[in-house]
């Protein structure tokens, strides 16, 4: 696993855009903080599992599955990654 140093929210949003575009073919311009992962971006439960695995690899840490299940928007995802990278 390659662990990332703490990042600010703008850098995390850019990385999320990159991941969603590459892994799920979502146009980067659709990945905005208010976008809903399931309804606006079309992710499903299998995509969510794949995303968790990618985030764990990115962060070098285990993602809290319970917290991830509550995430619905890109903004909430950015917050969760921010906390993960900053050891919260």
Backbone bond lengths (Angstrom), bond angles and torsions (degrees), N, CA, C in turn:
res aa  C-N    CA-C-N  psi(-1)  N-CA   C-N-CA  omega(-1)  CA-C   N-CA-C  phi
1 X - - - 1.455 - - 1.524 109.21 -
2 X 1.312 116.32 138.90 1.457 120.00 177.02 1.520 108.66 -102.92
3 X 1.316 115.40 113.86 1.455 119.84 -175.36 1.523 110.05 -86.44
4 X 1.321 115.60 132.74 1.451 121.42 178.30 1.517 110.20 -90.34
5 X 1.298 115.63 148.68 1.462 120.99 172.92 1.522 107.72 -72.19
6 X 1.342 116.98 161.45 1.465 118.60 176.05 1.531 110.45 -51.78
7 X 1.331 114.95 140.35 1.459 121.46 -178.35 1.516 108.40 -127.07
8 X 1.343 115.96 153.83 1.460 117.95 174.21 1.531 108.82 -82.34
9 X 1.313 115.82 168.97 1.462 120.39 -173.96 1.532 112.99 -62.89
10 X 1.325 118.10 -34.82 1.473 120.24 178.50 1.528 111.14 -64.68
11 X 1.329 116.22 -40.97 1.461 120.41 178.83 1.530 110.54 -67.40
12 X 1.334 116.16 -37.74 1.458 120.45 178.10 1.526 110.11 -65.77
13 X 1.333 117.37 -44.17 1.460 120.82 178.14 1.524 110.15 -59.20
14 X 1.312 117.98 -42.24 1.473 121.05 178.18 1.526 110.61 -61.85
15 X 1.326 117.29 -41.10 1.464 121.46 179.08 1.529 110.66 -67.31
16 X 1.337 117.38 -40.48 1.468 121.35 177.49 1.526 109.74 -61.86
17 X 1.337 117.09 -42.97 1.470 120.37 176.98 1.525 110.93 -57.77
18 X 1.327 114.77 -45.51 1.463 120.67 -179.21 1.533 111.02 -61.89
19 X 1.324 117.05 -45.41 1.466 121.62 -179.43 1.528 110.77 -64.09
20 X 1.326 116.80 -47.86 1.463 120.20 -177.60 1.527 111.65 -65.57
21 X 1.331 116.55 -35.67 1.461 119.93 177.96 1.529 111.07 -68.67
22 X 1.314 115.69 -45.06 1.462 120.21 -176.12 1.528 111.65 -73.09
23 X 1.327 116.87 -45.83 1.454 120.73 -171.92 1.534 113.27 -84.62
24 X 1.340 116.37 -32.41 1.464 119.40 -173.29 1.532 113.32 -122.81
25 X 1.342 116.60 5.54 1.465 122.75 178.17 1.531 112.77 55.96
26 X 1.328 115.52 39.58 1.466 121.67 176.70 1.523 107.57 -93.65
27 X 1.329 117.93 126.49 1.463 119.65 179.58 1.539 110.52 -57.93
28 X 1.325 117.29 129.80 1.470 120.79 -176.93 1.530 113.66 -54.42
29 X 1.324 117.47 -33.31 1.464 119.63 -178.30 1.530 112.52 -67.90
30 X 1.333 117.33 -17.08 1.468 121.05 176.59 1.531 112.13 -82.84
31 X 1.337 116.47 -16.94 1.464 121.01 -176.88 1.533 108.64 -88.16
32 X 1.320 114.04 84.85 1.464 122.38 179.41 1.526 107.71 -117.63
33 X 1.341 118.25 156.55 1.469 120.25 -175.03 1.522 115.02 -51.02
34 X 1.324 117.61 -37.41 1.469 119.45 -176.17 1.532 113.41 -83.14
35 X 1.323 118.51 -6.28 1.467 121.39 -179.44 1.526 110.75 -65.78
36 X 1.319 114.83 136.18 1.464 121.75 176.53 1.531 108.41 -87.51
37 X 1.324 116.22 130.03 1.462 120.62 -174.97 1.523 112.76 -59.87
38 X 1.311 116.75 -42.48 1.466 119.88 -173.77 1.518 112.55 -87.96
39 X 1.316 117.79 -44.20 1.463 119.31 -175.50 1.525 112.93 -85.78
40 X 1.322 118.35 -43.48 1.470 121.01 -177.34 1.531 112.53 -82.88
41 X 1.325 116.66 -38.43 1.462 119.80 -174.69 1.529 112.88 -101.27
42 X 1.324 116.93 -7.48 1.454 120.86 173.49 1.514 116.13 75.71
43 X 1.334 118.30 19.51 1.462 119.16 176.72 1.526 109.39 -72.62
44 X 1.323 115.73 151.09 1.458 120.14 173.91 1.532 108.19 -120.81
45 X 1.319 117.56 -175.38 1.466 120.83 -174.75 1.531 112.14 -64.50
46 X 1.315 117.50 -35.20 1.470 120.44 177.36 1.525 109.81 -67.01
47 X 1.332 117.03 -42.03 1.465 120.97 175.98 1.522 110.63 -59.59
48 X 1.336 116.12 -40.33 1.468 120.50 -179.36 1.522 110.82 -61.80
49 X 1.328 117.39 -40.85 1.460 120.97 177.82 1.525 109.82 -64.23
50 X 1.324 117.13 -44.58 1.470 120.86 177.48 1.522 110.95 -60.31
51 X 1.323 116.45 -39.60 1.465 121.06 179.33 1.521 110.74 -65.07
52 X 1.328 117.83 -41.07 1.468 121.42 178.06 1.527 110.23 -60.80
53 X 1.310 117.13 -44.19 1.467 120.92 179.28 1.530 110.05 -61.07
54 X 1.316 116.87 -44.24 1.466 121.18 178.58 1.526 110.56 -61.79
55 X 1.332 116.96 -43.75 1.469 120.83 -179.77 1.521 111.26 -64.89
56 X 1.327 117.14 -39.64 1.466 119.86 177.27 1.517 110.48 -62.02
57 X 1.316 116.90 -42.97 1.459 120.61 177.91 1.523 110.46 -63.69
58 X 1.326 115.97 -42.39 1.462 121.06 -179.10 1.526 111.50 -63.67
59 X 1.325 116.38 -44.31 1.462 121.06 -174.33 1.524 112.80 -85.20
60 X 1.327 116.56 -21.91 1.456 118.62 -175.73 1.522 111.75 72.67
61 X 1.321 115.78 19.01 1.469 121.95 -178.96 1.520 109.39 -139.22
62 X 1.323 115.22 158.47 1.462 120.87 177.26 1.525 109.34 -76.52
63 X 1.311 115.18 133.50 1.461 122.12 177.03 1.530 108.14 -83.30
64 X 1.325 117.20 135.53 1.460 122.58 176.55 1.535 108.31 -72.02
65 X 1.324 115.97 106.32 1.470 121.25 -175.47 1.526 111.50 -59.63
66 X 1.326 117.87 -38.30 1.468 120.66 179.88 1.523 110.94 -62.39
67 X 1.328 116.23 -42.89 1.465 118.89 178.82 1.524 110.34 -66.88
68 X 1.316 116.39 -42.05 1.461 119.03 -177.15 1.524 111.57 -62.25
69 X 1.317 117.30 -35.45 1.468 120.57 179.90 1.522 112.35 -61.58
70 X 1.326 117.94 -22.88 1.467 120.95 -178.95 1.519 112.73 -88.64
71 X 1.322 117.48 -8.86 1.461 121.89 -176.91 1.522 110.06 -76.87
72 X 1.322 115.60 127.82 1.463 120.69 -179.83 1.530 112.56 -122.41
73 X 1.325 117.63 -26.59 1.465 120.40 -175.31 1.529 111.09 -116.71
74 X 1.316 114.95 162.81 1.459 120.69 175.54 1.529 109.60 -60.85
75 X 1.328 117.53 -39.72 1.464 121.16 179.59 1.534 111.41 -60.93
76 X 1.323 117.20 -43.15 1.461 120.66 177.46 1.531 110.70 -65.21
77 X 1.317 117.06 -36.35 1.460 121.32 177.41 1.526 110.43 -64.69
78 X 1.324 116.97 -44.39 1.473 121.59 178.04 1.529 109.73 -60.32
79 X 1.338 117.25 -44.77 1.465 120.20 178.39 1.524 111.59 -60.28
80 X 1.323 117.33 -43.46 1.455 121.66 -178.75 1.535 110.89 -64.35
81 X 1.325 116.92 -41.69 1.467 120.72 178.25 1.521 109.78 -66.50
82 X 1.320 116.51 -42.49 1.465 121.00 178.14 1.532 110.07 -56.26
83 X 1.333 116.19 -48.41 1.462 120.39 179.20 1.512 111.42 -62.75
84 X 1.328 117.03 -41.26 1.463 122.04 179.92 1.530 110.91 -61.70
85 X 1.321 116.05 -46.83 1.466 120.62 -178.39 1.529 112.34 -69.29
86 X 1.317 115.71 -24.28 1.465 119.85 -178.79 1.535 112.00 -102.22
87 X 1.324 115.59 15.34 1.460 121.00 172.77 1.511 115.65 71.72
88 X 1.327 118.32 25.93 1.474 120.14 -179.81 1.500 110.59 -97.36
